[in-house]
C-alpha cells in the first residue's frame, strides 16, 4: 500500500492513459486496499490509508476485452462506465467488487469500534452512540449480503453463497463482540454486561 500511495494510485490519474492501463492501476490499488484492511484489522493496527483520503474510483465493471475494444472510442474510464454496454451476467471483477465493498464496511467497524477509542463521556451517551453505530453497520452488512452476485455454476469457493454467508456472519459476530466490549459497564456489575450482550445478540439477528 505504501508503494501505491507513493505512485499516487489512490488519486485520479493526471495524464492520459489507455483504458486498460488505467483499469489495471485501479485494480492494483483496490487489491492492495483489500489486503491492507485484512492485515490491519487482523493485527489490530492502524489502517495504511483512511477511506476519506482515497479519491480514485473503483474499476469499471467490465472484462479486459471490452476495454480493449472500446479504446479510441471513449476518452476515459468514467465515460466508458456511463456508456450503455451489452449486459453480461457476471464479469471477471464481480467477486472483486463484493470484496471491496465488504472491506469498506469492515474498515468502518475497525475505525468506530477500536478499543483504544473507548469513550470517556457519560455512559448513556456512549451507549447510545454504540447502539447507533452497531445497527447502522449491521444494516450495511445485511445490504452487502443481499447484493452479492449469484453464480449458477460457481467455478471456485469464492463464488459460492456459502462463502458469502461465512463472511457475512463472521463480520456480524465481530461487530457485536466489539460493541459488547466497548459499552460502559454499570459499577462493574457482570449481570448488566451479560444482559446487554444477550440483547445485542438477539437484536442482531
C-alpha positions in Angstrom: 0.0 0.0 0.0 2.9 2.4 0.7 4.1 2.0 -2.9 0.6 2.6 -4.2 0.4 5.8 -2.3 3.9 6.9 -3.4 2.8 6.2 -7.0 -0.4 8.3 -6.5 -2.6 5.3 -7.3 -5.1 6.5 -4.6 -5.8 9.6 -6.7 -7.3 10.1 -10.2 -4.6 10.0 -12.9 -3.2 13.3 -14.0 -2.1 12.2 -17.5 -4.0 10.4 -20.3 -3.7 6.7 -20.2 -5.2 3.8 -22.1 -8.5 2.4 -20.7 -6.9 -0.9 -19.8 -3.8 0.8 -18.2 -6.0 3.0 -16.0 -8.2 0.0 -15.2 -5.2 -2.1 -14.1 -3.9 0.7 -11.9 -7.3 0.9 -10.2 -7.3 -2.8 -9.7 -3.8 -2.8 -8.2 -4.8 -0.1 -5.7 -8.0 -1.7 -4.6 -6.4 -5.1 -4.3 -3.8 -3.6 -2.0 -6.7 -1.9 -0.2 -8.3 -5.3 0.5 -5.0 -6.8 1.7 -4.3 -3.8 3.9 -7.7 -3.9 5.5 -7.4 -7.6 6.2 -3.9 -7.4 7.7 -4.5 -4.2 9.7 -7.8 -5.4 11.2 -6.4 -8.9 12.0 -3.4 -7.4 13.7 -5.4 -4.5 15.2 -3.1 -1.9 13.7 -3.8 1.5 12.1 -5.0 1.4 8.5 -2.4 2.4 5.9 -4.7 5.0 4.4 -8.0 6.4 5.6 -11.0 5.9 3.4 -11.6 9.6 3.3 -8.2 10.1 1.6 -9.0 7.7 -1.2 -10.1 9.7 -4.3 -9.6 7.1 -7.0 -12.8 5.4 -8.3 -13.4 1.7 -8.4 -12.5 -0.2 -11.5 -15.3 -0.3 -14.1 -17.4 -3.5 -14.2 -16.1 -4.8 -17.5 -13.8 -7.5 -18.8 -10.4 -6.5 -20.3 -11.5 -7.5 -23.8 -14.3 -4.9 -23.6 -11.9 -2.2 -22.6 -9.5 -3.1 -25.5 -12.4 -3.0 -27.9 -13.5 0.4 -26.7 -10.1 2.0 -26.9 -10.1 5.1 -29.1 -13.9 5.4 -29.0 -14.2 6.8 -25.4 -11.7 9.2 -23.7 -11.5 7.6 -20.3 -13.0 5.0 -17.9 -15.6 7.4 -16.5 -17.1 7.9 -19.9 -16.8 4.2 -20.6 -18.7 3.4 -17.4 -21.5 5.7 -18.4 -21.8 4.2 -21.9 -24.5 1.6 -22.4 -23.0 -1.8 -23.0 -24.2 -5.3 -23.7 -25.1 -6.6 -20.3 -23.0 -9.5 -19.0 -24.4 -11.5 -16.1 -21.0 -11.5 -14.3 -17.6 -10.1 -15.3 -14.2 -11.2 -14.1 -14.5 -8.5 -11.4 -17.8 -9.4 -9.9 -16.3 -11.1 -6.8 -13.6 -8.5 -6.6 -16.3 -5.8 -6.2 -18.0 -7.7 -3.4 -14.7 -8.0 -1.6 -14.0 -4.2 -1.9 -17.5 -3.4 -0.5 -17.0 -5.9 2.3 -13.7 -4.4 3.3 -15.1 -0.9 3.2 -17.6 -1.9 5.8 -15.0 -3.7 8.0 -12.9 -0.6 7.7 -15.7 1.4 9.3 -16.1 -1.3 12.0 -12.4 -1.1 12.8 -12.4 2.7 13.0 -15.6 3.1 15.0 -15.1 0.2 17.4 -11.4 0.3 18.2 -10.9 -0.4 21.9 -8.4 2.5 22.1 -11.2 4.8 21.1 -13.3 4.0 24.2 -15.4 7.0 25.2 -14.8 8.8 28.4 -18.2 10.6 28.2 -21.4 9.8 30.1 -22.4 6.2 29.9 -25.8 6.9 28.5 -24.4 9.0 25.6 -21.7 6.4 24.9 -24.2 3.5 25.0 -26.5 5.4 22.6 -23.6 6.1 20.2 -22.6 2.4 20.3 -26.1 1.3 19.6 -26.4 3.7 16.7 -23.2 2.6 15.1 -24.0 -1.0 15.7 -27.4 -1.0 14.0 -26.1 1.1 11.1 -23.2 -1.3 10.4 -25.4 -4.4 10.8 -27.7 -2.8 8.2 -24.8 -2.2 5.9 -23.6 -5.8 6.3 -27.2 -7.1 5.6 -27.4 -4.9 2.5 -24.0 -6.2 1.3 -25.2 -9.8 1.7 -28.3 -9.2 -0.2 -26.4 -7.5 -3.1 -23.8 -10.2 -3.7 -23.9 -11.9 -7.1 -25.5 -15.3 -7.5 -23.5 -17.7 -9.7 -25.4 -20.6 -11.3 -22.3 -22.7 -11.7 -19.6 -21.5 -9.2 -16.1 -22.0 -10.5 -14.5 -21.7 -7.1 -15.4 -21.4 -3.4 -15.3 -17.6 -3.6 -18.3 -17.7 -6.0 -20.5 -19.8 -3.6 -23.3 -18.5 -1.4 -21.8 -20.4 1.5 -18.6 -18.3 1.2 -20.6 -15.1 1.2 -22.7 -16.3 4.2 -19.5 -17.1 6.1 -18.1 -13.6 5.6 -21.4 -12.0 6.5 -21.9 -14.0 9.7 -18.2 -13.6 10.7 -18.3 -9.8 10.4 -21.6 -9.6 12.3 -20.1 -11.6 15.1 -17.0 -9.5 15.3 -19.1 -6.3 15.2 -21.4 -7.4 18.1 -18.3 -8.5 20.1 -16.7 -5.2 19.7 -19.9 -3.4 20.8 -20.2 -5.6 23.8 -16.6 -4.8 24.8 -17.0 -1.1 24.4 -20.3 -0.5 26.1 -19.9 1.2 29.5 -20.5 -1.2 32.4 -22.6 -0.2 35.4 -20.4 -0.4 38.5 -18.5 -3.4 37.1 -21.7 -5.4 37.5 -21.3 -8.6 35.4 -25.0 -9.2 35.3 -25.6 -5.9 33.4 -22.9 -6.9 30.9 -24.4 -10.3 30.3 -27.9 -8.8 29.9 -26.6 -6.2 27.4 -24.7 -8.9 25.5 -27.9 -11.0 25.3 -29.9 -8.1 24.0 -27.3 -7.4 21.3 -27.2 -10.9 20.1 -31.0 -11.2 19.8 -31.4 -7.9 18.0 -28.6 -8.6 15.6 -30.5 -11.5 14.0 
